[in-house]
């Protein structure tokens, strides 16, 4: 008897991405250890519930290890990004969680990426810009580079974010220093820094606004 993974792979090739079941997609993501009873139970939860689960939640199921859990999280992260950019309406940021979800793709980089999104008066994202790649240093994050794009698109506010490749989103003294510098610059320029979000792994993040630094 063929393993669940092999059957799912064949059906995916035969029926195509659009017509395969969520259960088969999960089997492909879990790999050769996938059991139909497990993928069936997970599929029964629905895509919405699965997209809100953590790696630890997935690892409670038989055959789902660290790598498989990461694959599933990555798949839902990519789906969220594609869905975000396929919508005609602009993404609205109402909370630190919204900002973290927008920047979820940063979690997959193996070096630090410092980026900014620029918002209008309705907190809709009107632009996104990569400021630099590499270890975060206050001297590299010059307010001129951060706010230049904001002035171009007449932004009312902005949110910056960067990832910690270690997976731990705890802020460093350098992170706090950069945040305070941008807050002061924003006051002078007239574009408010709403938050600085640090992205970790497995959906973890830290909002420096919630920490009182914005």
DOGUDO-555260 format. One line per 8 residues: their letters; for each residue x, y, z of N, C-alpha, C, O, CB. Coordinates in steps of 0.001 Angstrom, whole numbers, plus 500000, padded with zeros to 6 digits. Glycine has a CB too. Layout:
<pts>
a = X,Y,Z,X,Y,Z,X,Y,Z,X,Y,Z,X,Y,Z ~ ...
</pts>
This chain:
<pts>
xxxxxxxx = 500847,498802,500000,500000,500000,500000,500884,501250,500000,501838,501363,500769,499041,500004,501234 ~ 500537,502174,499122,501316,503399,499042,501093,504262,500279,500004,504301,500851,500954,504180,497777 ~ 502153,504945,500668,502048,505847,501803,501212,507062,501438,501104,507436,500271,503435,506278,502279 ~ 500627,507664,502452,499770,508841,502280,500496,509943,501515,499916,510591,500643,499306,509368,503645 ~ 501760,510149,501845,502560,511186,501190,502657,510950,499683,502510,511883,498894,503963,511238,501802 ~ 502904,509699,499286,503044,509357,497866,501739,509548,497116,501730,510055,495994,503523,507917,497709 ~ 500630,509140,497733,499312,509296,497113,498993,510779,496942,498510,511204,495892,498215,508600,497962 ~ 499270,511558,497984,498991,512993,497936,499818,513656,496833,499332,514538,496124,499290,513652,499304
xxxxxxxx = 501062,513225,496700,501952,513780,495671,501410,513491,494278,501396,514371,493417,503374,513204,495814 ~ 500963,512258,494057,500424,511868,492754,499157,512653,492434,498967,513096,491302,500134,510361,492722 ~ 498290,512823,493432,497044,513544,493203,497301,515024,492945,496603,515658,492154,496108,513375,494395 ~ 498316,515571,493624,498665,516971,493404,499122,517186,491962,498736,518160,491315,499766,517416,494389 ~ 499949,516264,491468,500440,516352,490086,499292,516168,489099,499214,516870,488091,501538,515295,489829 ~ 498403,515223,489391,497306,514894,488464,496232,515977,488430,495811,516405,487355,496672,513563,488854 ~ 495786,516424,489619,494679,517371,489680,495120,518841,489633,494325,519722,489304,493891,517128,490930 ~ 496390,519096,489964,496863,520478,489968,496645,521154,491305,495881,520671,492140,496175,521266,488884
xxxxxxxx = 497323,522282,491504,497259,523001,492777,495853,523431,493160,495464,523361,494325,498141,524207,492720 ~ 495093,523879,492157,493779,524458,492453,492738,523422,492854,491742,523758,493493,493281,525219,491259 ~ 492962,522171,492484,491938,521151,492716,492312,520107,493761,491521,519208,494046,491633,520462,491437 ~ 493491,520213,494325,493872,519249,495359,493263,519654,496700,492921,520819,496904,495415,519147,495474 ~ 493131,518704,497598,492493,518971,498895,493486,519544,499900,494698,519392,499752,491871,517690,499456 ~ 492957,520197,500915,493790,520728,501994,494518,519579,502692,495667,519730,503108,492930,521532,503012 ~ 493857,518447,502816,494483,517287,503458,495719,516839,502683,496744,516516,503285,493479,516124,503570 ~ 495633,516817,501352,496780,516415,500544,497911,517437,500622,499087,517072,500639,496357,516219,499096
xxxxxxxx = 497552,518705,500668,498571,519754,500801,499323,519577,502117,500547,519696,502160,497925,521170,500729 ~ 498590,519293,503183,499214,519079,504489,500121,517856,504465,501185,517856,505084,498145,518920,505575 ~ 499700,516813,503752,500530,515609,503639,501843,515933,502935,502900,515431,503318,499776,514496,502876 ~ 501773,516770,501908,502974,517161,501187,503908,517974,502086,505127,517817,502026,502605,517965,499935 ~ 503338,518828,502905,504142,519679,503782,504766,518878,504931,505894,519154,505340,503282,520813,504344 ~ 504038,517896,505445,504555,517080,506545,505615,516110,506047,506618,515874,506721,503418,516312,507228 ~ 505387,515541,504848,506382,514647,504270,506043,513178,504451,504900,512838,504756,507720,514925,504871 ~ 507028,512300,504267,506804,510848,504310,506190,510329,505608,505597,509251,505613,508094,510150,504085
xxxxxxxx = 506319,511073,506707,505756,510622,507985,504273,510956,508131,503660,510636,509150,506524,511241,509130 ~ 503701,511595,507120,502299,512011,507199,501364,510810,507306,501486,509839,506560,501926,512853,505979 ~ 500439,510898,508241,499419,509874,508419,498057,510467,508063,497758,511589,508473,499426,509323,509878 ~ 497216,509736,507302,495913,510275,506893,495026,510687,508063,494239,511627,507952,495186,509258,506062 ~ 495157,509981,509184,494328,510333,510347,494716,511706,510892,493870,512465,511364,494465,509264,511455 ~ 496028,512011,510816,496521,513297,511314,496193,514427,510348,495688,515473,510757,498032,513234,511548 ~ 496483,514216,509053,496187,515269,508074,494686,515511,507966,494247,516636,507727,496760,514899,506695 ~ 493902,514449,508143,492448,514601,508108,491953,515435,509276,491083,516292,509120,491770,513238,508118
xxxxxxxx = 492520,515170,510454,492131,515935,511645,492520,517402,511495,491745,518296,511834,492784,515339,512909 ~ 493735,517644,510982,494190,519020,510791,493353,519739,509740,492964,520892,509931,495662,519042,510388 ~ 493076,519057,508631,492268,519666,507569,490873,520011,508077,490267,520998,507658,492170,518722,506359 ~ 490374,519170,508996,489050,519410,509557,488958,520691,510369,487872,521238,510565,488654,518257,510412 ~ 490106,521166,510841,490113,522410,511602,489853,523618,510712,489392,524658,511184,491438,522575,512322 ~ 490148,523476,509436,489939,524577,508499,491168,525457,508360,491975,525574,509282,488765,525416,508938 ~ 491298,526069,507199,492480,526885,506896,492620,528070,507851,493734,528428,508234,492412,527391,505459 ~ 491508,528675,508234,491572,529847,509102,492181,529501,510451,493029,530235,510960,490182,530441,509295
xxxxxxxx = 491753,528388,511031,492293,527948,512320,493759,527551,512177,494585,527901,513019,491474,526766,512878 ~ 494077,526826,511120,495460,526396,510902,496400,527590,510767,497528,527553,511258,495551,525516,509654 ~ 495939,528649,510101,496798,529809,509882,497124,530557,511172,498063,531352,511207,496142,530751,508906 ~ 496356,530307,512230,496591,530994,513501,497375,530133,514493,497684,530582,515597,495266,531406,514118 ~ 497697,528902,514101,498404,527988,514991,499907,528250,514978,500445,528794,514014,498122,526543,514596 ~ 500569,527859,516050,502016,528019,516180,502718,526698,515869,502074,525662,515706,502387,528509,517601 ~ 504027,526750,515790,504803,525535,515550,504562,524514,516660,504451,523316,516400,506303,525865,515445 ~ 504483,524997,517887,504256,524089,519014,502899,523412,518910,502756,522247,519281,504362,524843,520338
xxxxxxxx = 501899,524135,518408,500571,523544,518215,500650,522392,517221,500084,521324,517455,499562,524609,517724 ~ 501355,522612,516107,501451,521582,515075,502249,520372,515557,501940,519234,515204,502092,522157,513816 ~ 503267,520624,516359,504144,519538,516799,503462,518587,517790,504025,517548,518136,505392,520117,517430 ~ 502280,518930,518235,501525,518050,519118,500925,516876,518340,500487,515890,518932,500418,518834,519831 ~ 500910,516992,517007,500320,515947,516177,501395,514953,515730,502521,515335,515411,499611,516564,514951 ~ 501029,513689,515713,501968,512617,515364,502555,512829,513971,501828,513083,513011,501270,511252,515436 ~ 503866,512721,513874,504540,512838,512584,504921,514251,512195,505599,514462,511189,503682,512273,511534 ~ 504486,515225,512991,504786,516626,512688,505936,517090,513577,505744,517381,514758,503528,517528,512893
xxxxxxxx = 507123,517156,512999,508292,517610,513731,508559,519084,513484,507727,519790,512915,509506,516788,513347 ~ 509714,519538,513910,510087,520946,513780,510095,521394,512314,509553,522447,511978,511464,521185,514409 ~ 510710,520591,511450,510813,520948,510039,509443,521003,509379,509148,521934,508630,511704,519954,509306 ~ 508610,520011,509656,507268,519978,509058,506432,521155,509548,505703,521767,508769,506558,518650,509390 ~ 506536,521472,510838,505792,522606,511395,506226,523911,510728,505402,524775,510429,505999,522692,512923 ~ 507529,524035,510503,508049,525235,509843,507545,525327,508413,507217,526415,507939,509581,525240,509861 ~ 507482,524191,507720,506970,524172,506346,505515,524650,506309,505133,525450,505456,507084,522750,505744 ~ 504717,524146,507245,503297,524520,507273,503150,526013,507565,502368,526700,506908,502531,523686,508335
xxxxxxxx = 503898,526514,508548,503838,527939,508880,504265,528786,507686,503654,529814,507397,504728,528249,510099 ~ 505310,528352,506999,505808,529089,505840,504770,529117,504722,504594,530130,504046,507112,528467,505334 ~ 504086,527991,504539,503069,527911,503491,501930,528879,503765,501465,529568,502857,502529,526486,503375 ~ 501478,528934,505017,500405,529864,505352,500892,531310,505315,500136,532220,504975,499835,529538,506730 ~ 502159,531511,505667,502720,532854,505574,502752,533336,504138,502390,534478,503853,504120,532888,506165 ~ 503184,532471,503231,503228,532819,501817,501827,533061,501273,501606,533989,500495,503921,531718,501017 ~ 500881,532219,501688,499498,532397,501237,498951,533746,501687,498225,534417,500953,498608,531261,501768 ~ 499320,534134,502922,498865,535432,503430,499439,536590,502644,498752,537578,502383,499235,535581,504886
xxxxxxxx = 500700,536467,502268,501352,537514,501485,500698,537630,500107,500392,538731,499649,502864,537224,501342 ~ 500487,536493,499453,499875,536497,498130,498463,537060,498193,498041,537806,497310,499857,535085,497542 ~ 497746,536698,499236,496384,537196,499406,496382,538697,499633,495520,539417,499129,495694,536487,500572 ~ 497353,539152,500393,497459,540581,500698,497681,541398,499433,497052,542438,499239,498597,540834,501689 ~ 498576,540924,498577,498910,541684,497385,497903,541471,496256,497898,542224,495282,500293,541312,496913 ~ 497046,540445,496382,496051,540210,495336,494807,541060,495542,494008,541226,494620,495670,538739,495295 ~ 494640,541590,496726,493472,542413,497022,493649,543821,496464,494733,544400,496528,493223,542469,498536 ~ 492582,544349,495924,492642,545705,495395,492692,546722,496530,493362,547749,496422,491438,545980,494484
xxxxxxxx = 491979,546431,497622,491978,547373,498726,493320,547324,499453,493995,546294,499464,490820,547071,499697 ~ 493691,548433,500049,494973,548515,500730,494897,547885,502112,493851,547884,502760,495426,549966,500837 ~ 496024,547354,502540,496124,546705,503848,496024,547772,504933,496684,548809,504863,497457,545899,503980 ~ 495195,547504,505930,494986,548454,507028,495674,547937,508288,495521,546773,508659,493466,548680,507289 ~ 496428,548811,508935,497122,548451,510169,496402,549108,511345,496393,550330,511487,498624,548885,510120 ~ 495801,548265,512180,495055,548780,513332,495718,548405,514655,495332,548912,515709,493624,548254,513308 ~ 496705,547528,514605,497308,547028,515840,498715,546514,515563,499083,546320,514404,496438,545912,516462 ~ 499505,546290,516608,500826,545683,516413,500743,544324,515726,501636,543953,514963,501532,545534,517750
xxxxxxxx = 499664,543580,515999,499489,542268,515362,499328,542421,513853,499861,541625,513079,498267,541535,515954 ~ 498580,543462,513441,498411,543709,512005,499759,544009,511354,500055,543525,510262,497428,544880,511765 ~ 500567,544810,512039,501887,545162,511505,502772,543925,511414,503458,543718,510413,502561,546237,512383 ~ 502755,543101,512466,503569,541881,512481,503144,540930,511370,503989,540293,510741,503463,541180,513844 ~ 501846,540829,511127,501349,539964,510052,501809,540463,508684,502117,539676,507789,499815,539886,510094 ~ 501848,541789,508543,502275,542356,507267,503745,542036,506991,504136,541781,505852,502053,543875,507258 ~ 504548,542056,508054,505983,541838,507907,506396,540382,508149,507578,540098,508343,506731,542739,508858 ~ 505434,539468,508138,505730,538065,508493,506804,537453,507595,507522,536551,508026,504456,537222,508407
xxxxxxxx = 506925,537931,506351,507908,537367,505426,509343,537611,505878,510254,536906,505443,507708,537948,504045 ~ 509559,538604,506747,510910,538890,507224,511474,537748,508059,512691,537605,508183,510916,540170,508037 ~ 510600,536945,508626,511041,535852,509506,511867,534803,508766,512584,534022,509391,509837,535185,510150 ~ 511770,534782,507441,512438,533734,506678,513830,534132,506193,514493,533347,505516,511591,533354,505501 ~ 514280,535343,506530,515611,535783,506113,516662,535337,507135,516400,535318,508337,515646,537322,505938 ~ 517850,534981,506644,518924,534563,507551,519862,535709,507922,520882,535495,508577,519723,533442,506921 ~ 519514,536925,507501,520212,538114,507976,519158,539189,508241,518032,539092,507754,521292,538607,506935 ~ 519518,540193,509000,518546,541216,509371,518167,542085,508172,519019,542521,507398,519101,542089,510497
xxxxxxxx = 516874,542318,508048,516332,543245,507058,515572,544324,507815,514718,544008,508643,515404,542512,506018 ~ 515867,545583,507546,515165,546691,508188,514286,547347,507128,514786,547839,506117,516171,547728,508827 ~ 512976,547351,507364,512036,547859,506375,511043,548824,507006,510910,548900,508227,511296,546708,505706 ~ 510352,549558,506142,509352,550516,506609,508120,550438,505721,508222,550214,504515,509924,551955,506621 ~ 506955,550625,506331,505721,550787,505567,505171,552169,505882,505288,552661,507004,504673,549659,505903 ~ 504573,552779,504877,504077,554149,504995,502560,554143,504875,501998,553521,503974,504711,555069,503914 ~ 501915,554835,505784,500463,554796,505896,499830,556150,505597,500445,557196,505802,500062,554337,507282 ~ 498582,556114,505104,497830,557357,504924,497030,557652,506189,497216,556991,507211,496888,557266,503687
xxxxxxxx = 496157,558623,506126,495398,559027,507325,494415,557958,507795,493919,558022,508919,494640,560313,507047 ~ 494131,556968,506929,493227,555877,507293,493999,554639,507749,493434,553555,507891,492324,555522,506111 ~ 495298,554823,507974,496181,553716,508380,496271,552622,507323,496509,551459,507652,495693,553114,509688 ~ 496084,552984,506064,496252,552057,504956,497693,552130,504448,498271,553214,504360,495247,552373,503817 ~ 498265,550979,504116,499625,550949,503611,499653,551473,502172,498950,550964,501299,500202,549515,503687 ~ 500469,552485,501946,500580,553051,500598,501933,552751,499960,502089,552905,498748,500358,554556,500644 ~ 502914,552324,500757,504229,551991,500212,505023,551178,501225,504781,551239,502431,505001,553270,499824 ~ 505969,550423,500706,506884,549649,501548,508297,549803,500988,508497,549804,499774,506464,548135,501608
xxxxxxxx = 509263,549932,501876,510634,550144,501412,511628,549393,502289,511535,549418,503517,510971,551639,501398 ~ 512574,548729,501646,513677,548121,502377,514732,549192,502612,515213,549811,501663,514273,546899,501604 ~ 515092,549413,503871,516055,550454,504210,517479,549927,504103,518349,550585,503533,515792,550991,505620 ~ 517714,548745,504651,519027,548114,504496,518977,546660,504953,518019,546224,505593,520099,548888,505292 ~ 520029,545921,504611,520184,544536,505038,521493,544419,505799,522506,544986,505388,520149,543556,503823 ~ 521479,543692,506898,522679,543525,507702,522388,543769,509163,521239,544026,509524,523776,544455,507226 ~ 523393,543698,510011,523210,543899,511448,522723,545319,511735,523250,546295,511200,524525,543623,512204 ~ 521706,545410,512589,521133,546708,512913,522132,547575,513657,522723,547163,514655,519868,546539,513739
xxxxxxxx = 522303,548784,513148,523221,549745,513751,522610,551120,513589,522151,551478,512504,524647,549675,513105 ~ 522604,551884,514654,521974,553200,514618,522554,554084,513527,521833,554894,512943,522121,553882,515958 ~ 523818,553946,513248,524461,554782,512229,523991,554417,510819,524074,555236,509904,525985,554647,512320 ~ 523493,553175,510645,523026,552739,509331,521582,553143,509074,521184,553342,507926,523168,551238,509201 ~ 520795,553265,510141,519393,553641,509995,519296,555164,510089,518952,555709,511138,518499,552946,511085 ~ 519599,555837,508994,519557,557298,509001,518120,557758,508755,517487,557304,507802,520520,557890,507926 ~ 517599,558645,509590,516225,559124,509417,515941,559635,508007,514818,559512,507519,515940,560220,510410 ~ 516946,560206,507352,516751,560723,505999,516279,559624,505062,515365,559832,504264,518046,561346,505470
xxxxxxxx = 516910,558435,505159,516544,557318,504289,515168,556763,504642,514418,556332,503766,517591,556211,504382 ~ 514850,556779,505921,513571,556234,506370,512405,557129,505968,511367,556639,505522,513581,556047,507879 ~ 512576,558435,506124,511465,559360,505893,511377,559873,504463,510363,560460,504083,511585,560521,506819 ~ 512420,559664,503662,512406,560157,502282,511218,559603,501494,510513,560344,500809,513713,559789,501578 ~ 511008,558283,501602,509894,557660,500896,508560,558168,501423,507606,558338,500664,509964,556141,501024 ~ 508500,558409,502725,507277,558922,503321,506882,560273,502759,505703,560538,502524,507433,559021,504807 ~ 507870,561123,502546,507606,562437,501958,507145,562296,500511,506293,563054,500049,508862,563325,502033 ~ 507712,561323,499797,507344,561109,498395,505873,560730,498254,505191,561191,497339,508224,560021,497776
xxxxxxxx = 505389,559888,499165,504012,559388,499051,503055,560139,499964,501904,559733,500131,503964,557902,499374 ~ 503527,561233,500555,502702,562063,501454,502110,561237,502591,500926,561361,502905,501571,562744,500667 ~ 502931,560401,503202,502465,559534,504291,502114,560345,505531,502735,561368,505818,503531,558491,504636 ~ 501116,559872,506256,500742,560496,507520,501528,559881,508669,501762,560526,509691,499234,560354,507768 ~ 501929,558636,508494,502660,557929,509542,503423,556766,508914,503276,556477,507727,501694,557422,510658 ~ 504234,556110,509728,504959,554940,509239,505202,553953,510370,505102,554293,511549,506291,555355,508601 ~ 505520,552737,509989,505896,551681,510923,507163,551034,510377,507236,550721,509189,504735,550620,511110 ~ 508144,550837,511218,509360,550152,510783,509402,548765,511426,508773,548518,512455,510637,550979,511154
xxxxxxxx = 510145,547886,510804,510265,546521,511326,511586,545927,510884,512129,546288,509840,509088,545634,510852 ~ 512089,545021,511685,513239,544231,511262,513153,542875,511939,512453,542707,512937,514584,544947,511604 ~ 513864,541923,511391,513827,540559,511914,515069,540250,512743,516128,540847,512551,513700,539555,510770 ~ 514918,539319,513653,516042,538763,514401,516242,537333,513924,515455,536458,514284,515795,538820,515956 ~ 517272,537069,513123,517505,535711,512610,517608,534649,513701,517391,533466,513438,518762,535693,511790 ~ 517938,535064,514920,518024,534103,516033,516656,533542,516390,516550,532495,517029,518648,534766,517265 ~ 515594,534258,515966,514238,533833,516287,513688,534480,517538,512485,534415,517791,514197,532357,516442 ~ 514561,535112,518335,514147,535772,519578,513893,537259,519288,514827,537986,518949,515240,535596,520701
xxxxxxxx = 512641,537719,519417,512320,539101,519083,512569,540117,520207,512131,541263,520114,510900,539175,518676 ~ 513257,539704,521244,513531,540638,522354,514369,541813,521848,515366,541602,521157,514268,539910,523526 ~ 513978,543055,522184,514704,544229,521683,516068,544406,522340,516229,544164,523536,513877,545478,521900 ~ 517034,544826,521552,518360,545147,522074,518411,546635,522383,517495,547379,522032,519479,544748,521064 ~ 519471,547064,523034,519635,548492,523315,519749,549272,522011,519319,550422,521929,520878,548739,524201 ~ 520331,548641,520991,520458,549273,519667,519080,549468,519040,518818,550500,518421,521354,548417,518732 ~ 518201,548479,519200,516831,548574,518675,516103,549758,519306,515420,550520,518622,516050,547261,518941 ~ 516260,549895,520602,515587,550980,521331,516164,552331,520927,515423,553303,520777,515723,550779,522858
xxxxxxxx = 517462,552398,520751,518116,553640,520349,517631,554087,518970,517329,555262,518762,519644,553464,520346 ~ 517559,553146,518035,517071,553452,516689,515641,553965,516749,515298,554940,516080,517155,552210,515784 ~ 514809,553311,517547,513405,553696,517667,513261,555121,518185,512510,555913,517616,512669,552731,518589 ~ 513963,555453,519244,513858,556794,519818,514330,557863,518838,513769,558957,518776,514667,556881,521107 ~ 515354,557535,518085,515875,558484,517103,514838,558756,516009,514667,559897,515577,517181,557950,516481 ~ 514157,557709,515569,513147,557865,514532,511899,558571,515046,511253,559319,514313,512774,556515,513966 ~ 511566,558329,516305,510418,559017,516906,510662,560525,516905,509789,561296,516509,510161,558507,518354 ~ 511831,560938,517343,512154,562367,517396,512192,562974,515998,511701,564083,515787,513500,562586,518101
xxxxxxxx = 512771,562255,515047,512836,562757,513672,511438,562882,513080,511145,563838,512361,513701,561831,512798 ~ 510588,561928,513381,509220,561962,512875,508450,563171,513375,507653,563759,512644,508493,560703,513264 ~ 508691,563532,514612,508015,564710,515181,508419,565972,514435,507587,566847,514192,508343,564856,516683 ~ 509689,566069,514071,510177,567256,513367,509689,567296,511923,509381,568363,511393,511700,567297,513400 ~ 509622,566130,511295,509225,566069,509892,507710,566107,509718,507209,566564,508691,509781,564814,509253 ~ 506986,565629,510723,505529,565611,510634,504968,564281,510158,503813,564208,509738,505068,566696,509717 ~ 505781,563222,510219,505320,561871,509893,505567,561005,511130,506713,560694,511454,506062,561287,508613 ~ 504512,560625,511803,504627,559925,513087,505089,558473,512923,504588,557742,512068,503289,559957,513814
xxxxxxxx = 506042,558075,513748,506430,556669,513822,505453,555979,514778,505475,556227,515983,507931,556502,514303 ~ 504606,555119,514235,503589,554453,515054,504151,553278,515851,503716,553013,516972,502456,553970,514174 ~ 505112,552585,515268,505625,551396,515946,506918,550926,515288,507206,551253,514137,504575,550266,515932 ~ 507676,550162,516037,508848,549446,515521,508635,548004,515959,508660,547694,517150,510244,550054,516065 ~ 508428,547137,514993,508109,545742,515269,509320,544861,514970,509934,544964,513908,506888,545287,514438 ~ 509649,544004,515917,510750,543058,515736,510146,541677,515494,509368,541172,516303,511714,543048,516982 ~ 510517,541085,514376,509946,539800,513964,510869,538645,514364,512050,538632,514019,509699,539782,512439 ~ 510312,537681,515093,511053,536477,515452,510548,535306,514636,509987,535505,513559,510929,536180,516957
xxxxxxxx = 510733,534090,515124,510228,532928,514396,508932,532423,515016,508547,532831,516111,511277,531809,514377 ~ 508269,531528,514293,507034,530874,514769,505960,531884,515170,505204,531647,516113,507346,529965,515958 ~ 505892,533009,514457,504861,534010,514733,505150,534932,515900,504308,535758,516250,503586,533332,514982 ~ 506317,534813,516509,506646,535669,517653,507091,537047,517169,507751,537171,516137,507753,535021,518522 ~ 506723,538069,517920,507169,539424,517590,507126,540292,518839,506493,539943,519836,506292,540040,516467 ~ 507808,541428,518766,507779,542402,519850,507442,543767,519269,508029,544196,518276,509135,542441,520611 ~ 506493,544440,519899,506131,545801,519518,506808,546765,520488,506565,546705,521693,504576,545999,519517 ~ 507656,547655,519968,508311,548629,520830,507333,549719,521265,507595,550445,522224,509510,549251,520113
xxxxxx = 506215,549829,520565,505170,550738,521030,504571,550208,522322,504359,550959,523275,504072,550917,519955 ~ 504298,548901,522348,503751,548291,523559,504741,548331,524705,504358,548280,525874,503341,546860,523288 ~ 506038,548423,524357,507075,548513,525387,507284,549944,525855,508098,550196,526743,508386,547948,524867 ~ 506544,550893,525253,506628,552284,525678,507721,553111,525017,508074,554179,525517,506824,552324,527121 ~ 508266,552626,523888,509366,553348,523242,508912,554155,522033,509733,554818,521399,510442,552375,522820 ~ 507625,554115,521697,507077,554915,520583,505974,555836,521104,505383,556590,520332,506520,553988,519449
</pts>
